[in-house]
Amino acid sequence: MKKKVLAWFNTPYYFNPSLSFKFKTSVIFGFSVFIFLYVFKPFSLSLFGNYFLQYTAAIGIFTFLGSFFMLSIPPLIFPDFFNEDKWTIGKNTLYLFLATFLIGYLLWYASNLYKDGKELPVVGLPLFLTYTFLVGTIPIFFSVYLNERNLRRNRVKKIEEIKLFRTKKEIEYKKALKNDITIYSDNKKEKLHFNINDLVYATSQGNYVSFFLKDEKKHLKEKILRVTLSKIDKELEPYSKIIRCHKSYIINTIFVNDISGNARGYLLKSDIISFDIPVSRSFSKQSLMSFLD
């Protein structure tokens, strides 16, 4: 059981960078807190009398503002920590609890300012934070669990659709283009000559590009050329089976024999490549289908 829980926390999780998503999520959190307090009147809120609606509405608004701030600002200040390629359910849950603590402190401070001069019950910081976590814990776990499950199910469903689409098509490379390619370095002093059907994939290495070519024994051999991946992508653009699937990778799709994915995105698998090639999220399901046709 412990291993399953740890494995779940280490599962890749999609950190959505969309500002509209963060705004909507913050609105939902703020509104949910307001509705919960207004309907159930916990934590002696029934004693607030005529101040009850105004107070609970203010708590909901401050929850929205605090949530939107925590979802938007820290990722801009600490981009390495919020690296979407390394984001997991555990990181997401931990950050949400930290955000809940900070929002709880903000609400406590604002609450005391609101109560100043009014005959309303005052709650100490430890007890107020306890109330905050009691209200926030279930929605946090519930939202993380549902979001991860829905993302995973949708990704698996789309992968199956892509695989089904591909099996219905004949995988042939019919292009009236020359197979022998010559690519020159940026300074034109070096060049690389290869058959397009032998190119398995290429990846950027700083100012260089590493080309991985299949030999007669179906082993990969690396060739390095001082050139940008963008230039390679442009030169190989006429070849429909050669795609730039990621900012760091160009791949020959005739060597792709499977697709997998998780909450972060799709992964391309090949029997001849020892690792999975990532796919940029800018590729829609339809884009993948057209490239793998």
N, C-alpha and C positions, 0 to 999 in steps of 0.2 A: 504494500500500500504506500509506504514512504517513497519507494522508488518511482511509483506511478505519479505521485504528487510532484516530486522533484522534476520528473521528465516533463510533466505538464507545464510547470513554471519555466522550464528551459525551451519550451516550444516557441519558434519564431512567431512574432506578432507584428501586425502591420501598424506602424505609427503613421497615422494619416496626417500629412502636412497641410491639408486643405484648410484655409481660414474659415470657409463657410461651414465645414464639418465641425470645427472647434466652436464656432458660434452656436450652431444648432445644439451641440452636446451641452454647452453651458446653459442655454435656454432650458433644455430638458431637465438638467440638474436643479437649476434654480426653481423652476415651476414645480418639480416633484417635491422639493423640500417644503415649498409653500403649501402645497395641497396636503402633504402629510401633517404638517403642524396645524393647519386650519381645520382639518377633518377630525383628527384624533386628540388635539389639544393636550399633548404630553408635557411633562416637566413644569407643571403648575401654570400652564398658559391660560387656564380657565380663570385665573385670578386677575388677568389683565383688563377685564371689563371692556370699556370703550376703546382702549388702546390695542385690543387684541388684533383686529384686522390690519391696522396700520403697522403694528410690530411684526406680524408674520409676513406681510408683504415686503417690509424692509429686509427681513432675513432672506427671503427668496431673491430679492434684487442683489443683495450683497453676495449671496452664493453664486449667482450668475456672473457678477463682475469678477469675483475671486477665481472662479473656474476658468473664465475666458483668459484672465491674466496668466494663470498657471499653465494653461495649455498652449499659449501663444508666445510669451516672452522668454521663459527659460530655454526652449529649443533654439532661439535666436542667439542667446548668450553662450550656450554650451552645445554647439552643434556636434562635437565629437561624442558626447554622452548620448545624445539623441539620434545617433547614426541609425537610420532605418534598417540598414543591412544587419545590424547587431541587436536590434530591439527584440525583446522576448516578453512573454506573458509575465514572468517574474519581475522584470524591470518596470513594466507597465503598472502592475499591481503595487509595487513598492512606491513608485512615483505618485500614484493616485492617493496612497495613504499619507505620503508626505504633503501632498497638496491639500488633503483633508485637514491635516494638522494646522497648516498655515492659514487656510480659510477659516478654520475654527477659531484661531486666535484673532483674525480680523473681525469675525462676527462677535466674539466676546467683547472686543474693544469698542466696536460700533454699538453694541447692545448697551454697554455701560454709559456711553455718551447719550444714547436715546433715553435711558432711564433716569439720567441726572435731573433732579428737580421734580421727579414724579414718584408717587408712592407705589412703586413696583418692586417685586422681589428681585434682589441682586444675587447673582450666582457667581461663585469663585471660578477662576480659570480652570483648575483641574476638573471640577465637576462639569463645567461648560464643555470642555474638550471631550469628556466622557459622553455627554449627550450628543456631541457632534459625530463621534465615531459610531455610537449606537444607531443614529439616523443614517449615516453614510456607508457603513460596512456592507450591508446587504445589497444596496444598489451598485456599489463598486464591483463586488464579486459577480453579481448578476449580469451587469453590463459587459464586463470583460469576458465572462464565459459565453454569453449569447453572441457577442460580436465575433469572438474567435471561432465559435462553432459555425456561424453563418458564413463567415469568410472562407473557412475550410470547405464547407459543403458546396458553396458556389464555385470555388476554385476546382474542386474535384469534378463537379458537374460539367464545367466548361472544358476541362481536360478530356473527359470522356467524349464530349461532342467533337473536339478537335481530332481525337484518335479515330472516331467513327467516320468523320469527314475524310480523313487521310486514307483510310482503308478502302473507301469507295473510289478513290482516284488511282490511276496508274502512275507509279512513282518513276518517271522517266525524265531524263535530262535532254530535252529536245530543243536545242538552241543553235541557230545557224551562226555560231561564233567560233573563232579560232580557239583551239584548246591550249596552244602554247602562249604563255604570258611572259612578258619581260617588264619588270618594274625597276625604276631607277631611284637611287637615293636622292635626298634633297639637294645635295651638291653635284649630282649627276656623275660622280666619280665611281660609284659602285652600282651594281645591278644584280637582280635576282631573276633567274629564268626557271620556270616550272610549268608543268601541265596543270590546267585548272582543275582537272579531276583528281589530282593528287593533293590539292590543298584541303586540309581538314579544318583548320581554324587558324586565326591570327589574333594576337593580343598585344596591346601596347605595353611597352616597358620604358617609361619616361619619354626620351626623344627617339626611341627605337621601336621597331615593331618586330616581334618574333613570329615567324611563319612556321607552322608545323605541317610538314609534308609527309605523305604516306609513301613508303618505299615498296619494293617488290614483295618483301616479306610482311607487308602490312604493319610495319613498325613506324613510329613517328620520328622524323628527324627535324631538328630545329635549325632554322636559318634566320639570321638577324640582319636587318637593314635599317640604316638611319633614315627614317621617314615617318610621317604621321599616319595614324590610323584613319584619319579623315581623308587623306589623299588616297590611301588604298581603297577605302570605301567608294570613293568617286570613280577610280579607275576600274573597279570590278562591278560597278553598278549595272552594266548591261547583262551580267550573268545572274539570272533570276534565282538561282539556287544559292548564291552567295549573299548573305544578309548580315547587316550589322545589328545584332540582337541586343547589344549592350554597349555602353560608352567605351568599354574596354575590350570588347570581343567582336570579331567577325567570324562567321562559321559557314561552312559548306553544308547545307541542309540534307544533302544526299547521304551524309554520315549520321544524321540524327535518326534514331530508331525508337525513341520514346520521349514522352513529356510528363513531367511531374510538377508539383507545385505545392505551396503552402500559403499562409496568410500574407507573406511578403510578395510573392509573385511566382512566375513560371520558371521551370528549370528544364534545359534540354539535355538529354542523355544520349550517349554514343558508346558503342562497344569498343571503339578505338581510342576514346578519351577517358582518362582515369578519374575524372571528376565531372561534376555537372556544370554546364555553362549557364550562367544567369541570363534572364531575359528582362529587359527594361519594362517598367510598368506602362510605358507609353505605347506598348504593343497591345492592342485589343485582341479579343478572341478572333475577330474577323481577319485581323492582320496576320496572325499566326497561321490561320487556315490558308490564306492566299499564298504565303511564303512556302508553306509545307506542301502545297498542292503539287 
